[in-house]
Every structure is written in C-alpha cells, then in structure tokens.
Amino acid sequence: MTHRGAWFLLLLATYPWLLGADLLSSSMATWGLSFFISGAVIVTPCRRLKRWQCVLFAASIGFLYEAMRPIPDGSVALVLVFLAIYVNSYRSLVRSASHVLYAAITINAVVTLTWVTIAHLQCAPASSVDTFTFLYLATLQVSLSAILAALLISPISTAQNWVMDAIGLPVADITA
C-alpha cells in the first residue's frame, strides 16, 4: 500500500537541497552560472512512487525551482514531468547505483540544456550573443550540472530513501 501524500513528504525533504542550489545560483549569478539539481532529485522517487505521484513530484520540483528563473513558466516543469514519466516507465533500468547515477546525470543535463536554450532564445533578440558564445556557455552550464548530479546524487538519494522508509513506502513493483 502506498501513501497518497508520499510525494509531498518527499518534496519537503528535498526542498532544502533545492534551496541550497538556489542560494548558490544567486551568489554565482554575476558569473552567469546556475546550479541545477532538479533533475537529480527526481530519479530516486521515480523508483518507488506510482506514476501519478512522480508526475506531481516532478511538476512541483519544476515549478519551485524555476520560480525565479527568467524563462517561460512551466518549461522546466514540463520537461521534468516527461522525464519522470520516462524513468518511472523503466524502473527496472534504474535499480543499480550506477544506473541511478547515469540517470541523474542525464536528466540533470537535459533539464539544464533546456533551461539554457530557452533562456537564450528568449534573450536572443535583445542581445547580440553569437552562436559560439552560446555553445560555450551551454557546455559550461551542462558540464557543471552533470558534475553536481554526480556529486550530490548519493546524499540526496540517501535523504529521500530515508524519508520513504520512514513513512513506510514500499519498494515499487517493477512491473507496475
């Protein structure tokens, strides 16, 4: 039996990580760097929550994280929802720690690339940023995002698993 509010309790447990990333992003804003961990925080819950809970969790993470970002509302949340549905559909592939790491890096990089691209397209008419500069900044941002996902997936996953174990959320059936 799964708990209906498990996604919300996970959101509360995950919020300090998102707040830390927001504070780091704010402090590094003058350098043009943003710290993305929203992709890394959805992998572990997708292994244990039902699909509708994963969708609510991913959408909440997306809207909470992008609230202060200069991009169209819902774009990161929509990408996170699609990625959460995909990961939840293939739970059997993210059973090992190495696959969770690969999934976290990939999802975090995709979310970052989405954000950077949308931000660039939104600012393109107003700025004269050339393609080379955009590619350089996008590569830098995606690389930072991948490194952060690799470094933080273990403590984030541990905290999320602790919360899911504490509320008695069973490991999801692979066929579900």
N, C-alpha and C positions, 0 to 999 in steps of 0.2 A: 504494500500500500504506500503510495507516495503522498506527500503533503502538498496541498494546494498552494500554500504560501512559501514553499521552499525557495522559489526564485527570488522572492522579496527578501528573505533572510540572507540569501547569498549576495544579493545586491547590497545589503547593509554591511556585510562582511567584506565586500570588495571595494566599497566606496573609499575607505582610507587609501587604498592603492591608487585609485583614480585621482583623489585629492592631491596626493603626493606628486603624481605626474603633472597635474595642472599647475601646482606651485612651481615645479621645476621648469615647466614650459613658460610660465610667466617670468621667471627670473632669467631665462635664456632668450626671451623674445627679441631683445636687441640684437642678438646674433642670428636671428631667423631660424632657430631650432625649436621644434615642438617634440615633446616626449609622448609617444603613443604606446599605451599598454592595453588599450581597449580590445584589441584583437587577441592578446594573450589571456585576458581574463575570461573569455567565453569558452575556451577549449575544455577545461575540466568539468564545468557544469553540464556541457553538452554530452558528456559521457554518462551522466546519471539522471538527468532530468528528462521528463517527457518532452515531446516536440513543442507543444504549446507553451510550456514553461521556458524552454530555451528561447523561443521567439520573444516572449515577454522580457526575459532577462537581457537578451541581446539588444532589443529595442530600447530598454531602459538605460543600458550602458551607453548606447549610441547617443541618446538624447541628453543624458547627463554630461557626457564628455564633450560633446560638440556644442554645448550651450553657449560657450564664449568664443567659439571659433568663427572666423569670417567666411563661412561657406553657407550655401543654401540649407535651410533647416531640413533635417531628415535624411540627408545624403549618406552620412556615415552610419546612421542607424539602419537605413535600408540595406546597406552593404553588410553590416554585421548580422542582420536578420537572415539574409540569404546564406551567409557563411555558416551561421549557427544551424540552419536547416540542413545544409550540406554535411556538416560534421555530425549532426545528430542522426542523419540517414546512414552514415557509415561508421557507427560506433565501434564496430569490430576492428577497424583500422587504427583506432587511437587507444588501444588497450595497453600498449607498452610505453614506457617512459620516453624512449627515443622517438616514437611516433607522436606523442604529445608535444615534445619539443619541436619537431618538424612542423606540426600543425600550428603551434603557437607562432613560430617564426613566419610561416607562410601567411597566416591570417593577419598578423600584425603588419607585415609588409604590404599586403593588398589594401588594408584599411589606410595605411599611411600614403600609399601611392594614389589612392582615390582622393584623399584629402588634399594632397599637394596638387594633383591635376585639376581638381575643381577650383581650388583657390587660385591657381594660375589662370585658368580660363575666365574666372570671374574678374580678375585684375588685369587681364591682358590688354583690353582696350585703353585702360588708364595708364599703363606702364609700357616702357619700351624694352622689356626684358627679352633678350634673344633666346633662341632655342638652346644654344649651348649652355647658357647660364641656368635655364630651367632644368635641363638634364643634369647638370652638376648638382644643383640644389635638391632635385628629386632623388638622385643617387645617394647623396649625403643623408637626406632625411630617411630614406628607406633602409639604408645601412644602419643608422642609429636605431631605428625601430626594430630591426632584426636582432641587433646586439642586446637591446633592452629585453626583448622577448626571451632570448636565450638565458639572460642573467636572472630574470625575475619569474620565469615560469615555475621554478621549484618552490620558492616561498609563497607565491600566490596560490599555486595548486595545493600546497600543504594547508594553508589557511582555509581554502574553500573546502577541501576534503574534511577538515576538522569540523567545520560548520555542518556539512552534510551528514557526517557521522553523529554529531551531537543532536541533530534533530531526528535522527533515525531514518534517514533517507537511504533506502537500499540501492545497491548497485543495479542499474537498469539491465533488463534482459537485452541481449544483443539482437534478438530477432524483433524486438518491439519497435 
